[in-house]
Amino acid sequence: MVSRLAFSTSAAQRFVDDTRGSYTVWGLFWILVFLFVGGFAVDTSNLWRTKAMLQGTADAAAYAAARQVHDQPTAIADARSIAELNMPSAKNGGHVLPQSSITFGTWNDATKTFSNGAAPADAVQVVTSRHRDTTNTLPTFLMHMIGVVSWDIKTSSIAINRNSRYENNTVASEGNTNVGGGCSVDATVIHGQQGASVGSDCSFANGAQVTAPTPGPQVPNVAPNSPMTLADATATVSRANLVTSSITPLYNELWSHYSSVDTTYTGTSPVAAITETPGGVSIHRIDASVDTVTIKPSTPVTQGGAWVIQSGDPIQADTLYLVDGDVVFTAGSSMIRQNFAIVASGTITFSGGGDLEFSQVLFMAGEDIVANDGVQFGRGPQGGHCSSQHYSTYLFALDQIAIQGFANGTNINGTLAAALSDIDIGADMSDSGSFYIESAGDITIGANMVAGGCADPKKRAMSNHLNIPLPRGPARITALDE
């Protein structure tokens, strides 16, 4: 019994002391550890590589879409095309940028927030993904052995089209826009929805562009000293008018007070803001078919159906003049007037040859507005629009606007002008800037236009009292990773 027990004990001891094969067990253990660590490293590296590619694709797609933010079908197509070039569907389980992942809205610089669906859009958000929501998750290489078979990844980017900010001037028509040669334009957009053309040897600076829908604008060349190339100064862009649709409702609202007995304007139009009269605008009514109409404190002279305004006539500030007929500023007259509005059922004519300066004014004609030389709309840089960053002069015509000559100091500064028919501006337009000109017809501007703006680029973006956001100028894009 003792010998048998001793044998059993000895065998057990030998089994305990026997280390043969232990390295195989430890080897298997460490192989599994290394496989796990290596698999984690490989799969996480692939995760971060793919995420970086998705982020770069989101930035590029958002940038492309923001350039066409006012033509959303084109913006979507451009964004998805860029995404497909960067990350082809065939290699990524499907398209990384579905159409539903492109959204348009507005960006608030103050709060740093994007408002999806807000209008008019000035920003685009895109979301690129390898995700179960888009049925193209990123598969793992080795981590599926521990149950992690795929990664879900989403990245997003917001791009802001700052073409409504820090730009000098806009000339835009629903028809054809034609500008003569020899022009010099600074941060100015020239657009024609039916076509745009600019004559030879024009100089373009600070992002100025000539734009039109397909097949694009017609610009033969740029001046030898132009800071911008021909390719940079032209773009294929579609856009809609923003101001002309507001002219008729505004005219009807103001004109409805002609037959009222109100002595102070209390309507919904921004005439009080334009004329800087927070306490209310007085109403003076003039029937131009009557020889003389006495309106204290002045006696307007009417001739042949027109209210004739001469040098020294005391046009009153803080006043809305409603004229049934035409209005004529006589030839050779000189005056500096501000803070008033004239709404005429007929034509408003500035006869020229004098020195007329206007700011904080509204001229609205039921027919045409015609201006000859010697008129300063906005009174140039001294008109106050550069400091207030508001348009100071408004010219609205239910038919045409014609500004015929630029002698004797004529210029257009801090001015918002719009017509339901054509706009014709003569040659040698100079000393002008910070204007927005829009036509439901065609726009023609003669040769040698010089368009500048306020000296401080950050004060070139004019707000308007109609509260219409005006997307102007060439695209300047800011991309924000989220």
QUILIN-V98419 format. One record per helix or strand of 3 or more residues. SS is the DSSP state (helix for helix, strand for strand). FROM is the first residue (numbers start at 0). TO is the last residue. If there is no record, write none. Layout:
ss,from,to
SS,FROM,TO
SS,FROM,TO
This chain:
ss,from,to
helix,1,16
helix,21,66
helix,71,85
helix,88,90
helix,98,100
strand,101,107
strand,112,115
strand,122,129
helix,131,133
helix,142,145
strand,152,160
strand,168,172
strand,175,178
strand,183,185
strand,187,191
strand,194,197
strand,201,204
strand,208,211
strand,233,235
helix,243,254
helix,270,273
strand,280,286
strand,291,294
strand,297,302
strand,305,308
strand,318,323
strand,325,328
strand,333,343
strand,347,349
strand,354,364
strand,368,370
strand,374,376
helix,379,382
helix,384,387
strand,392,396
strand,400,402
strand,410,418
strand,422,424
strand,431,438
strand,442,444
strand,449,451
helix,456,458
strand,476,480
